[in-house]
Amino acid sequence: MAVWTLGLNHNTAPLDLRGRFAFALDQMAPALKGLRAAFPQHPEAAIVSTCNRTEVYCAAETPHVDHTLQWLARAGDVPAEALRAHTYVLANDQAARHAFRVASGLDSMVLGEAQILGQLKDAVRAAEQAGALGTTLNQLFQRSFAVAKQVRSSTEIGAHSISMAAAAVRLAGQLFEDLRQIRVLFVGAGEMIELVATHFAARQPAQMVIANRTQARGEQLAARLGARVMTLAELPERLHEFDAVISCTASTLPIIGLGAVERALKKRRNRPMFMVDLAVPRDIEPEVKDLGDAYLYTVDDLASVVQSGKASRQAAVDEAEAIIDEGVQGFMRWLDQRDPAQGSVGVIRELHAQTDAWREAELARARKRLAKGEELDAVLESLARGLTQKMLHGAMAGLNAEGERRTQTLDAVQQLFLRNKR
C-alpha cells in the first residue's frame, strides 16, 4: 500500500494562490468524490484545507501523483504545470512524518499552535462521512493525533508561542496609543474571529461589534464577549465608525471593497484604520493596502510577528521531532505488515496456504488408503508422519547446510520448535 501527500502551504505558495484551493467543510464530500473519481482505482483520500495550507492525502496500491496534481489544478482553475511549481509531494514515511509534524504544530506559521489539530480532525471527520477514509489513512491520522498529544504534553513546543490573534493585538498596539480608546469590528463569528476577539476583549476596547452572515451565531459570540451585533448589510455605511476591522469569513469573494474603505476613510478625516484580513480567500480587497490611512495586514503579513521567539523553542522542537521519528517508525512497521509482498501479514497468508496444501494432500492420500481397506491406525500414523516430514523438510535442509545458513537455521529451529528446552 502506498501513501502520498500533495500540497501547498504558506512556505510554497502566495496567499492569492492558496485562496484558489480553499475548501470549506461543506464542500469536502463533493470534492472528495471528484478526487477519487479522477483515479483509475478509487483511492482512500482526505483533504486538509486551512488558511495556511491545502493538502491532499491518498492511499492506494500504487501512487498516482500526477492524477492528484491534475485534479487539484482543475479544482483551482490553475494550469497543472503552474501549480506544480508551488506544491510538494511526499510519499510513505515522508508523508507520515509530514502529517505528524502538521498535527503537532511544527509545520505551522505559528510554531506549536494548537488550532491545526482541530482543523485536521475536522478534515478526517469529513473524509470519513464522505466514505473516502479507509483503514490506511485512518491509521495514519489516528497516529498523528496521538503523536500530537504526546508532543503537546511532553514538550514545551506551545509555550510562549505568539498566535495570529495575539499578533493582531500587538500590531494594533503599535498603531494606537491606547487600545481602550478604539472601536473594533469583527467580521465573521468562526473559531478564528472568536480567538482574536477574546484577545482584544482582554485589552478592554471602547466598543466591540460582531457582523456575521448568520445573526444568531453573531449574537451568541457577542453575548460571551459583551459586544454588540450588526448585519453585514450595514457594513458599508458603518465602516467609518471603527478604528480596527478584523475579518475572517468563508466567503469566496471579498466582502470589503476598495471603494467602501475609501469612503470610510474620507468620513474619518485622516484618522487611521487598522485592518486584518485572516481569510483565505481574501475578505478585503488587496488594493486597500495602498490607501494612505489604511493599515492592512494579511495572514502572510503576520508571519514575522508570530515567528518571534522561534529560536528559543528550538530545544522543544528537537524533542518533538524525536517523538515524531518514533511515531513514523511505528506507522511504517504497521504499513509493512499489511503489505503482502513484504510484511508478516503476507508471510502468514503464504504459510497458511502452504500448510493447507500439505494437509489436503495428506488427507487425500489417507482417504485413498482407507478406501482400500488399510488399518485406521496405520493410516493415521502415516498421515501424521507425512505432515511432520513436510513441516520439517526446510529446517532439516538448513541444519544439514554449511556456514551462515546452518547457524541461522539452528537459531530459528531452537526458537520455533525447542522453546521448552531453552
Helices and strands as residue ranges (DSSP letters): E 2-9, H 15-19, G 25-27, H 28-37, E 44-49, E 53-60, H 65-76, H 80-84, E 88-91, H 93-104, H 115-129, H 135-154, H 164-175, G 179-181, E 183-187, H 191-201, E 207-211, H 215-225, E 228-230, G 232-234, H 235-238, G 239-241, E 244-247, H 258-268, E 273-277, G 286-290, E 294-298, H 303-306, G 311-313, H 314-337, H 344-371, H 376-399, H 404-416, G 419-421
